Amino acid sequence: NPLSSAYLKTGITFTLFLLFFNFLFGQSVDTFKNMDTVTVSRQKQSINGVNRLTLSAKQIEAAPKLLGIADPLKSIRFLPGFGNGGDANSGAQYRGLPSGNNGYYYNGVLVHNPGHLFGLFPLFNNNVVEDLKIYTSVVPGKYFGKLSGYIDINSNWQIRDTTLIKAEASLAHLGVGARIERDSIQMVELFWRNTFMNKTLWPVLTKTGKDLEGMNYDLFDFNMNVKRIFNKHSIKAFLYTGRDKAMFDLYEKKAKNSMNWGNLVMGITHTAALRRYLQWENNIGYSKYDTRVAFDLYGEEFALFNHQKTLSINSTLAYRKHRRSVETGFLYLMDDLGTTLQNEGQPVESGGNVRYKSNQHLFKYFLNAKSPLSEKIELEGSMKISTVSAVERPFFINPALSVSWLIDARNTFFCGLSMAYQPIHQVGLTNINLPVDYVIHADRDLSVSRIREASGGYRYAGARIEYSVDVYYRWLSDLKEFNGNIMSLNESNDIASGIENGNGVTYGADFFARLITSRNYFTINYSYSRSFRKFDAING
């Protein structure tokens, strides 16, 4: 509903403005505290956990960088199980499955295309990031809809009563930001980045060859984070917006092309400490991804418009005490997809030729629990019951269970079983997340994809060294793949007719080791993975 989306965006923007206004002009109270002697020590940050991998902002910064810019998504290539199709690829391949089977999140809100400049420039700004978490097998209830795993980049919400001005520069971009914290209860952070390649890089490259004479490309993004603590309550709000614009000519300037795409991600989270171990968290998120790909071929112009908009509402009641925890709640998602072809001379008000339009609603109830059976045996499990609109099955049940054997404080063996479903299919045409990739909803004619996974492994977490071994086997059903046929831009049913169903398996082993010194990290990672997929219409 466009009107509901407009109200939602207006409400979130207004709330962000109020929090920012209160921060700048609200009254502060001077406080005096008597402090005992404080001992500061370095805390070891372990990467590998059971059902979860974690990278801090410092660890992301220490990873190899392209153009000297830290990239949270590129840093996960050095974690067990992950691969990458190259520098011009913003997505990550995990345990034998492509990028479209992973969920990418920013502060718990879905991000549809997680890259600038085809993955060469990071979408997520490490200057405002606290950590990156990857969930597999038993995952928190607020995540749903992907087969492989969930990658969530979290902003830095800590408040230390400091004021910080940041600036960064490279041969291709400038960035400037500010972070202000007051009274240990409120914080605001802003950061803007902009490239200037059209002024520096492309004029130089065009002198090297005629093929680059029509090349133009620049981008920008902006981050804002706001937090306010009210006694036992806290409110966190964030906003991300970014846009890429590219132009290029082909065939001796006979074909002029342009691409324009961008992400908008925003959310508000309210957290209340109801009792000592009881916490209630509510989150509203909105994300939008839109693209415009225009062609001028021998003087005949047309443009292809795509959009994906997602509204998410999540409520979680959590009880956490020592090694025990229980989480329960619900998740609602509304996803809107659309593809339109606009011909030359056709007025924008006409709406063009609608090639694809679909709305999908999802409601999920979840229950997660973690508890020790004994001093050395620990269970963690989840049960999710979901319903998805316009599909054949009325309900989907997602169980997951893992068992950990804690030999001592450093050594852990574990094994797990899980099941997951994917009702929104991303079918890559390019393998580098170009704006022309297909995204399509499951319906009565296009089934929901499914995965069943058995996994196990070993973890060692010492003071100076950390290493792990993982093995897994995945059964895949109702996978989706583009059949490679030539597409007609004038056929409204072209998208669905170009997608084929298939099944398969993937299995492998991951090895990871990290050595920690006083100043450096040394990481070794090796993943062995085999994937077999069969599509009757393609390789049957």
C-alpha positions as CSV (number, residue, x, y, z in Angstrom):
1,N,0.0,0.0,0.0
2,P,1.8,3.3,-1.1
3,L,-0.2,5.3,1.4
4,S,0.9,3.1,4.3
5,S,4.5,3.2,3.2
6,A,4.3,7.0,3.0
7,Y,2.9,7.2,6.6
8,L,5.6,4.7,7.8
9,K,8.5,6.6,6.3
10,T,7.1,10.0,7.5
11,G,6.6,8.5,11.1
12,I,10.1,7.1,11.2
13,T,11.7,10.3,9.9
14,F,9.7,12.4,12.4
15,T,10.8,10.2,15.3
16,L,14.4,10.5,14.2
17,F,14.0,14.3,14.1
18,L,12.5,14.4,17.6
19,L,15.4,12.3,19.0
20,F,18.0,14.5,17.3
21,F,16.3,17.7,18.4
22,N,16.1,16.4,22.0
23,F,19.7,15.5,21.9
24,L,20.8,19.0,20.7
25,F,18.6,21.1,22.9
26,G,17.5,18.9,25.8
27,Q,18.7,19.8,29.3
28,S,21.6,17.9,30.7
29,V,22.3,17.2,34.4
30,D,25.8,17.3,35.8
31,T,26.5,14.2,37.9
32,F,29.4,13.5,40.3
33,K,30.5,9.9,40.8
34,N,33.0,8.5,43.2
35,M,35.0,5.7,41.4
36,D,37.2,3.0,42.8
37,T,40.4,2.0,41.1
38,V,39.7,0.8,37.6
39,T,41.8,-1.9,35.9
40,V,41.8,-1.9,32.1
41,S,42.7,-5.2,30.4
42,R,42.5,-6.5,26.8
43,Q,39.6,-8.8,26.3
44,K,40.0,-11.6,23.8
45,Q,37.4,-11.5,21.0
46,S,36.6,-15.0,19.8
47,I,35.3,-15.2,16.2
48,N,33.9,-18.7,16.1
49,G,30.9,-19.9,18.1
50,V,28.3,-22.5,17.9
51,N,25.6,-21.4,15.4
52,R,27.2,-18.0,15.2
53,L,30.3,-16.2,13.9
54,T,31.3,-12.7,15.0
55,L,33.6,-10.1,13.7
56,S,34.3,-6.8,15.6
57,A,34.9,-3.5,13.9
58,K,38.6,-3.8,14.8
59,Q,38.8,-7.3,13.2
60,I,37.0,-6.0,10.1
61,E,39.5,-3.1,9.9
62,A,42.4,-5.6,10.2
63,A,41.2,-7.7,7.2
64,P,42.8,-7.0,3.7
65,K,41.2,-4.0,2.1
66,L,40.5,-2.8,-1.5
67,L,41.3,0.9,-2.1
68,G,42.2,1.1,1.6
69,I,38.6,1.0,2.7
70,A,37.4,-1.5,5.3
71,D,34.5,-3.6,4.0
72,P,32.5,-5.7,6.5
73,L,31.1,-8.0,3.8
74,K,34.5,-8.6,2.2
75,S,36.0,-9.5,5.6
76,I,33.8,-12.6,5.9
77,R,35.7,-14.2,3.0
78,F,38.3,-15.1,5.6
79,L,35.7,-17.0,7.8
80,P,35.0,-20.7,7.6
81,G,32.6,-21.7,4.9
82,F,32.6,-18.5,2.9
83,G,33.7,-17.9,-0.7
84,N,33.5,-15.0,-3.1
85,G,33.1,-14.7,-6.8
86,G,35.7,-11.9,-7.0
87,D,36.2,-8.3,-6.1
88,A,33.3,-7.2,-8.4
89,N,30.9,-9.2,-6.2
90,S,29.2,-7.7,-3.2
91,G,27.6,-11.0,-2.1
92,A,29.1,-14.0,-0.3
93,Q,28.8,-17.7,-1.2
94,Y,28.3,-19.8,1.9
95,R,28.6,-23.6,2.1
96,G,28.0,-24.3,-1.6
97,L,25.0,-21.9,-2.1
98,P,25.1,-18.5,-4.0
99,S,24.7,-15.0,-2.6
100,G,20.9,-15.0,-3.1
101,N,20.4,-17.6,-0.5
102,N,21.9,-15.4,2.3
103,G,20.0,-12.8,4.2
104,Y,21.8,-9.4,4.5
105,Y,20.7,-7.2,7.4
106,Y,21.6,-3.8,8.9
107,N,20.5,-3.5,12.6
108,G,18.0,-6.3,12.0
109,V,16.4,-4.8,8.9
110,L,16.7,-6.5,5.5
111,V,19.0,-5.0,2.9
112,H,18.1,-6.0,-0.7
113,N,21.4,-5.2,-2.5
114,P,24.4,-5.0,-0.2
115,G,27.0,-3.4,-2.4
116,H,28.2,-0.2,-4.2
117,L,30.1,-0.3,-7.5
118,F,29.4,-4.0,-8.1
119,G,31.0,-4.8,-4.7
120,L,34.2,-2.8,-5.2
121,F,33.1,-0.1,-2.8
122,P,31.5,-1.1,0.6
123,L,27.9,-0.4,1.2
124,F,28.3,-0.8,5.0
125,N,30.5,2.0,6.5
126,N,32.8,0.4,9.1
127,N,33.2,3.8,10.8
128,V,29.7,3.4,12.3
129,V,29.8,-0.4,12.8
130,E,30.3,-2.2,16.1
131,D,30.3,-5.8,14.8
132,L,29.1,-8.3,12.2
133,K,27.2,-11.5,13.2
134,I,26.5,-14.5,11.1
135,Y,23.8,-16.9,12.2
136,T,23.3,-20.5,10.9
137,S,21.3,-23.5,12.0
138,V,19.6,-22.2,15.2
139,V,19.0,-18.5,14.4
140,P,17.1,-15.8,16.3
141,G,13.4,-15.5,15.6
142,K,13.6,-12.1,13.8
143,Y,15.4,-13.7,10.8
144,F,13.5,-15.7,8.2
145,G,13.2,-16.4,4.5
146,K,16.7,-17.6,3.4
147,L,18.2,-21.0,3.0
148,S,21.9,-20.6,3.8
149,G,22.5,-18.0,6.6
150,Y,22.0,-14.5,7.9
151,I,24.5,-11.7,8.0
152,D,23.7,-8.8,10.3
153,I,25.8,-5.7,10.5
154,N,25.2,-3.8,13.7
155,S,25.8,-0.1,14.4
156,N,27.9,1.0,17.4
157,W,25.3,1.8,20.1
158,Q,27.7,2.2,23.0
159,I,27.7,5.5,24.9
160,R,31.0,6.7,26.4
161,D,30.4,10.4,26.8
162,T,32.7,11.5,24.0
163,T,32.7,13.8,21.0
164,L,34.4,12.5,17.9
165,I,34.9,13.9,14.4
166,K,36.0,11.5,11.7
167,A,37.2,12.1,8.2
168,E,38.6,9.7,5.5
169,A,39.8,10.1,2.0
170,S,41.1,7.9,-0.9
171,L,41.9,8.5,-4.5
172,A,38.2,8.0,-5.3
173,H,36.2,9.3,-2.4
174,L,35.8,11.6,0.7
175,G,34.0,10.9,3.9
176,V,33.2,12.9,7.0
177,G,31.3,12.2,10.1
178,A,30.6,13.2,13.7
179,R,29.6,11.2,16.9
180,I,28.3,13.1,20.0
181,E,27.5,11.4,23.3
182,R,26.0,13.1,26.3
183,D,25.3,12.2,29.9
184,S,25.7,8.4,29.3
185,I,22.1,8.3,28.0
186,Q,22.0,9.8,24.5
187,M,24.0,9.6,21.3
188,V,23.8,10.8,17.7
189,E,26.1,9.8,14.9
190,L,26.2,11.0,11.3
191,F,28.5,10.0,8.4
192,W,28.5,11.0,4.8
193,R,30.5,9.5,1.9
194,N,30.8,10.6,-1.7
195,T,33.0,9.6,-4.6
196,F,34.3,12.0,-7.2
197,M,35.5,9.6,-9.9
198,N,33.8,11.6,-12.6
199,K,36.2,14.4,-11.8
200,T,39.4,12.4,-11.3
201,L,39.4,8.7,-12.4
202,W,37.3,8.6,-15.6
203,P,38.8,11.6,-17.4
204,V,42.2,9.9,-17.0
205,L,41.0,6.5,-18.1
206,T,39.2,7.8,-21.2
207,K,42.6,8.9,-22.5
208,T,43.7,5.3,-22.6
209,G,41.0,4.0,-24.9
210,K,37.9,4.9,-26.9
211,D,35.9,2.2,-25.1
212,L,35.9,4.3,-21.9
213,E,35.0,7.7,-23.4
214,G,31.3,7.5,-22.4
215,M,32.0,6.1,-18.9
216,N,30.7,7.9,-15.8
217,Y,30.2,6.5,-12.3
218,D,29.7,8.1,-8.9
219,L,27.9,7.2,-5.7
220,F,27.1,8.5,-2.2
221,D,25.7,7.2,1.1
222,F,24.7,8.6,4.4
223,N,24.3,7.0,7.9
224,M,22.5,8.3,10.9
225,N,22.2,6.6,14.3
226,V,20.4,7.9,17.3
227,K,20.0,6.4,20.8
228,R,18.2,7.6,24.0
229,I,18.0,5.8,27.3
230,F,15.0,6.4,29.6
231,N,15.6,4.6,32.9
232,K,14.6,1.0,32.0
233,H,13.7,1.8,28.5
234,S,15.8,2.7,25.4
235,I,15.1,3.7,21.9
236,K,17.5,3.2,19.0
237,A,16.8,4.6,15.5
238,F,18.9,4.5,12.4
239,L,18.8,5.6,8.8
240,Y,20.8,4.6,5.8
241,T,20.4,5.9,2.3
242,G,22.7,5.5,-0.7
243,R,22.7,5.8,-4.5
244,D,24.8,4.8,-7.5
245,K,24.7,6.4,-10.9
246,A,26.5,5.0,-14.0
247,M,26.6,5.8,-17.7
248,F,28.5,4.0,-20.4
249,D,28.6,3.7,-24.2
250,L,29.0,0.5,-26.3
251,Y,29.5,-0.3,-30.0
252,E,31.3,2.9,-30.9
253,K,28.7,5.0,-29.1
254,K,25.8,3.5,-31.0
255,A,24.4,2.1,-27.7
256,K,24.1,4.5,-24.8
257,N,23.3,3.0,-21.4
258,S,22.8,4.2,-17.9
259,M,22.1,2.6,-14.5
260,N,20.8,4.2,-11.4
261,W,20.0,2.3,-8.2
262,G,19.9,2.8,-4.5
263,N,19.0,1.5,-1.0
264,L,17.0,3.1,1.8
265,V,17.0,1.2,5.1
266,M,15.6,2.6,8.4
267,G,14.3,1.3,11.6
268,I,13.3,2.0,15.3
269,T,13.9,-0.4,18.2
270,H,12.3,0.0,21.6
271,T,13.8,-2.2,24.4
272,A,12.3,-2.4,27.9
273,A,13.8,-4.2,30.9
274,L,10.6,-5.6,32.5
275,R,12.4,-7.5,35.3
276,R,15.9,-8.5,36.2
277,Y,16.2,-11.2,33.6
278,L,13.2,-10.3,31.4
279,Q,13.5,-8.1,28.4
280,W,10.9,-7.0,25.8
281,E,12.1,-5.7,22.4
282,N,10.0,-4.3,19.6
283,N,11.3,-3.3,16.2
284,I,9.8,-1.7,13.1
285,G,11.9,-1.7,9.9
286,Y,11.5,-0.5,6.4
287,S,13.8,-1.1,3.4
288,K,13.5,-0.1,-0.2
289,Y,15.7,-1.0,-3.2
290,D,14.9,0.6,-6.6
291,T,16.8,0.5,-10.0
292,R,16.5,2.2,-13.4
293,V,18.3,0.6,-16.3
294,A,18.0,2.7,-19.5
295,F,19.1,1.8,-23.0
296,D,19.5,4.0,-26.1
297,L,20.1,1.5,-28.9
298,Y,20.6,3.2,-32.3
299,G,18.3,6.0,-31.2
300,E,15.5,3.9,-29.8
301,E,15.1,4.5,-26.1
302,F,13.5,2.4,-23.3
303,A,14.1,2.0,-19.5
304,L,13.5,-0.9,-17.1
305,F,12.4,-0.1,-13.6
306,N,12.6,-2.5,-10.7
307,H,11.7,-2.0,-7.0
308,Q,11.5,-4.1,-3.8
309,K,10.0,-2.7,-0.6
310,T,9.8,-4.5,2.7
311,L,8.1,-3.6,5.9
312,S,8.9,-5.7,9.0
313,I,7.4,-5.7,12.5
314,N,9.0,-7.8,15.2
315,S,8.3,-8.3,18.9
316,T,10.5,-10.5,21.1
317,L,10.1,-11.4,24.8
318,A,13.3,-12.8,26.2
319,Y,14.3,-14.4,29.5
320,R,18.1,-14.7,30.0
321,K,19.7,-16.0,33.1
322,H,23.3,-17.3,33.1
323,R,23.5,-20.2,30.6
324,R,19.7,-20.4,30.1
325,S,17.6,-18.3,27.8
326,V,14.1,-18.4,26.3
327,E,12.9,-16.1,23.5
328,T,9.4,-16.0,22.0
329,G,7.6,-13.6,19.7
330,F,6.3,-12.9,16.3
331,L,7.5,-11.5,13.0
332,Y,5.4,-9.9,10.2
333,L,6.8,-9.1,6.8
334,M,5.2,-7.4,3.8
335,D,7.2,-7.5,0.6
336,D,6.3,-5.6,-2.6
337,L,8.0,-6.3,-5.9
338,G,7.5,-4.6,-9.3
339,T,9.2,-4.5,-12.7
340,T,8.1,-2.0,-15.4
341,L,9.3,-1.3,-18.9
342,Q,9.0,2.4,-20.1
343,N,9.2,3.0,-23.8
344,E,10.5,6.1,-25.6
345,G,7.9,8.9,-25.6
346,Q,5.6,7.0,-23.1
347,P,4.5,9.3,-20.3
348,V,5.6,8.3,-16.8
349,E,2.0,8.7,-15.5
350,S,0.9,5.8,-17.8
351,G,2.8,3.3,-15.7
352,G,4.5,1.7,-18.7
353,N,4.4,-2.0,-19.5
354,V,4.1,-3.8,-16.2
355,R,6.2,-7.0,-16.5
356,Y,5.8,-8.2,-12.9
357,K,3.9,-7.0,-9.8
358,S,3.4,-9.0,-6.6
359,N,2.8,-8.5,-2.9
360,Q,3.7,-11.1,-0.3
361,H,2.7,-11.3,3.4
362,L,4.4,-13.5,5.9
363,F,3.6,-14.1,9.6
364,K,5.8,-16.1,11.9
365,Y,5.6,-17.3,15.5
366,F,8.9,-18.4,17.0
367,L,10.2,-20.0,20.2
368,N,14.0,-20.3,20.9
369,A,15.5,-21.9,24.0
370,K,18.9,-22.6,25.3
371,S,19.7,-24.6,28.4
372,P,22.4,-26.9,29.9
373,L,21.4,-30.5,30.5
374,S,24.5,-30.9,32.7
375,E,27.7,-29.1,33.4
376,K,29.1,-30.2,30.1
377,I,26.1,-30.8,27.8
378,E,24.2,-27.8,26.4
379,L,21.1,-27.8,24.2
380,E,19.9,-25.0,21.9
381,G,16.8,-25.2,19.8
382,S,14.1,-23.3,18.0
383,M,10.7,-23.9,16.5
384,K,9.1,-21.5,14.0
385,I,5.6,-21.8,12.5
386,S,5.1,-19.5,9.5
387,T,2.4,-18.8,6.9
388,V,3.1,-17.1,3.6
389,S,0.4,-15.6,1.4
390,A,-0.4,-16.9,-2.1
391,V,1.5,-20.2,-1.8
392,E,0.1,-23.7,-1.9
393,R,1.0,-24.8,1.6
394,P,-0.8,-23.0,4.5
395,F,1.9,-23.5,7.1
396,F,5.7,-24.0,7.2
397,I,7.4,-25.5,10.3
398,N,11.1,-24.8,10.8
399,P,12.7,-26.8,13.6
400,A,16.4,-26.6,14.5
401,L,18.4,-28.2,17.3
402,S,22.1,-28.2,18.3
403,V,23.9,-30.1,21.0
404,S,27.2,-28.9,22.4
405,W,29.7,-30.9,24.5
406,L,31.8,-28.5,26.6
407,I,34.9,-30.5,27.4
408,D,36.5,-27.6,29.2
409,A,36.6,-23.8,28.9
410,R,38.5,-24.0,25.6
411,N,37.3,-27.2,23.9
412,T,33.8,-27.8,22.4
413,F,32.3,-30.4,20.2
414,F,28.8,-29.8,18.7
415,C,26.3,-31.2,16.2
416,G,23.1,-29.9,14.8
417,L,20.0,-30.5,12.6
418,S,17.9,-27.7,10.9
419,M,15.4,-26.9,8.3
420,A,14.7,-23.7,6.4
421,Y,12.4,-22.3,3.7
422,Q,12.9,-19.4,1.2
423,P,9.7,-17.8,-0.3
424,I,11.4,-14.9,-2.1
425,H,13.7,-16.1,-4.9
426,Q,16.7,-14.1,-6.1
427,V,17.8,-15.5,-9.5
428,G,21.1,-14.0,-10.6
429,L,21.6,-13.3,-14.3
430,T,25.1,-11.9,-13.8
431,N,26.5,-13.3,-10.5
432,I,27.7,-9.9,-9.5
433,N,24.5,-8.4,-8.1
434,L,23.7,-6.1,-11.1
435,P,20.4,-4.3,-11.0
436,V,19.0,-6.6,-13.7
437,D,19.0,-9.7,-11.5
438,Y,15.6,-11.3,-11.0
439,V,13.7,-11.2,-7.6
440,I,10.4,-13.1,-7.6
441,H,7.9,-14.3,-5.1
442,A,6.8,-17.9,-4.6
443,D,3.2,-18.6,-5.4
444,R,0.9,-21.5,-6.3
445,D,2.9,-22.0,-9.6
446,L,6.3,-21.3,-8.2
447,S,7.1,-23.3,-5.1
448,V,9.0,-22.3,-2.0
449,S,12.6,-23.5,-1.8
450,R,13.7,-25.8,1.1
451,I,16.9,-26.9,2.8
452,R,17.6,-29.6,5.4
453,E,21.0,-29.5,7.0
454,A,23.1,-31.8,9.3
455,S,26.3,-30.3,10.6
456,G,28.9,-30.8,13.3
457,G,32.3,-29.6,14.4
458,Y,34.9,-28.8,17.0
459,R,36.0,-25.4,18.5
460,Y,39.2,-24.5,20.4
461,A,39.4,-21.0,21.9
462,G,42.7,-20.4,23.6
463,A,44.4,-17.2,24.8
464,R,46.5,-16.8,21.7
465,I,45.1,-19.3,19.2
466,E,41.7,-20.2,18.0
467,Y,40.8,-22.9,15.5
468,S,37.8,-24.9,14.4
469,V,36.7,-27.8,12.1
470,D,33.2,-28.0,10.6
471,V,31.5,-30.6,8.4
472,Y,28.0,-30.3,6.8
473,Y,25.6,-32.0,4.4
474,R,22.7,-30.1,2.9
475,W,19.7,-31.5,1.0
476,L,18.1,-28.9,-1.3
477,S,14.6,-29.0,-2.8
478,D,12.8,-26.7,-5.3
479,L,15.8,-24.6,-6.1
480,K,15.3,-21.8,-8.7
481,E,17.6,-21.0,-11.7
482,F,17.4,-18.9,-14.8
483,N,17.1,-21.1,-17.9
484,G,19.3,-18.9,-20.1
485,N,16.8,-18.3,-22.9
486,I,16.5,-15.0,-24.7
487,M,14.0,-12.8,-23.0
488,S,11.4,-10.5,-24.6
489,L,11.1,-7.2,-22.8
490,N,7.5,-6.8,-24.0
491,E,6.1,-10.0,-22.5
492,S,4.6,-9.5,-19.0
493,N,5.0,-13.2,-18.1
494,D,8.6,-13.4,-19.2
495,I,10.1,-13.4,-15.7
496,A,8.2,-16.5,-14.4
497,S,8.6,-18.4,-17.6
498,G,12.4,-18.1,-17.5
499,I,12.8,-19.8,-14.1
500,E,13.2,-23.5,-13.6
501,N,12.9,-25.9,-10.6
502,G,15.6,-28.2,-9.4
503,N,17.0,-30.3,-6.5
504,G,20.4,-31.0,-5.2
505,V,22.9,-31.6,-2.4
506,T,25.9,-29.8,-1.1
507,Y,28.5,-31.0,1.4
508,G,31.9,-30.1,2.6
509,A,34.3,-29.3,5.4
510,D,35.7,-26.0,6.7
511,F,39.0,-25.4,8.5
512,F,39.8,-22.2,10.3
513,A,42.7,-21.0,12.5
514,R,43.7,-17.6,14.0
515,L,46.8,-16.6,15.8
516,I,46.7,-13.5,18.0
517,T,49.8,-11.4,18.8
518,S,50.1,-8.1,20.6
519,R,49.5,-6.2,17.4
520,N,48.3,-8.5,14.7
521,Y,46.0,-11.3,13.7
522,F,47.1,-14.2,11.5
523,T,44.3,-16.2,9.9
524,I,44.3,-19.3,7.9
525,N,41.0,-20.6,6.4
526,Y,40.3,-23.4,4.0
527,S,36.9,-24.6,2.8
528,Y,36.2,-27.7,0.7
529,S,32.7,-27.8,-0.8
530,R,31.0,-29.8,-3.5
531,S,27.6,-28.9,-4.9
532,F,25.4,-31.0,-7.2
533,R,22.2,-29.4,-8.5
534,K,19.9,-30.9,-11.2
535,F,17.4,-28.9,-13.3
536,D,15.5,-31.1,-15.7
537,A,15.0,-28.2,-18.2
538,I,18.7,-27.2,-18.1
539,N,20.9,-30.2,-17.3
540,G,18.4,-33.0,-17.1
